[in-house]
Amino acid sequence: MKNSIKVERAKKDLTQADLAKKVGVSRQTINAIEKGGYNLSIILALKLAEVFETTIEEIFQLEEKDW
């Protein structure tokens, strides 16, 4: 699954640690999400969307391999 977490963080001038604190996870989790190596919960996806003031669909996109 592709995501735009890194881009969204930059728009808000947030570090991985800043974002992690806002959504209640570790910095390592944010790093793993950005690299596409973490299957996050819908709750965490919703929290991220709220922090970035957007929708889940704007942040996360399925790739062909996800099917």
DRENPARO-592477 format. One record per residue (C-alpha): x, y, z. Coordinates in steps of 0.25 Angstrom, whole numbers, padded with zeros to 4 digits, always signed. Each point is the difference from the previous one (the first is absolute). Example, Ala and Ser with C-alpha at 12.3 -4.5 7.8 and 13.67 -1.06 7.14 Angstrom:
2
+0049-0018+0031 +0006+0014-0002 
//
This chain:
67
+0000+0000+0000 +0005+0014-0004 -0001+0011+0009 +0003+0015+0001 +0003+0001+0015 +0014+0006-0003 -0005+0011-0009 -0012+0003+0010 +0010+0001+0011 +0008+0010-0007 -0012+0008-0003 -0002+0001+0015 +0014+0001+0003 +0000-0012+0009 +0011-0010+0003 -0003-0015+0001 +0001+0002+0015 -0010+0012+0000 -0010-0008-0008 +0002-0013+0008 -0003+0008+0013 -0013+0006-0006 -0005-0014-0004 +0005-0008+0012 +0010-0009-0007 +0016-0001+0000 +0008+0008-0010 +0004-0014-0005 -0014-0003-0004 -0001+0013-0008 +0013-0004-0007 -0006-0014-0003 -0013+0006-0005 +0008+0010-0009 +0008-0011-0006 -0013-0009-0003 +0004-0011+0009 -0011+0001+0011 -0014-0003-0001 -0007+0010+0009 -0013-0001+0006 -0012+0008-0005 +0000+0008+0013 +0014+0004-0002 -0003+0004-0015 -0011+0009+0005 +0009+0006+0010 +0010+0003-0010 -0011+0006-0010 -0005+0009+0012 +0014+0005+0003 +0002+0003-0015 -0014+0006-0002 -0003-0009-0011 -0006-0014-0004 +0006-0014+0001 -0002-0001-0015 +0009+0012-0002 +0011-0006+0009 +0000-0015-0004 -0002-0006-0014 -0001-0015-0003 +0010-0005-0010 -0002-0012-0009 +0008-0009+0009 -0010+0003+0011 -0010-0008-0007 
//
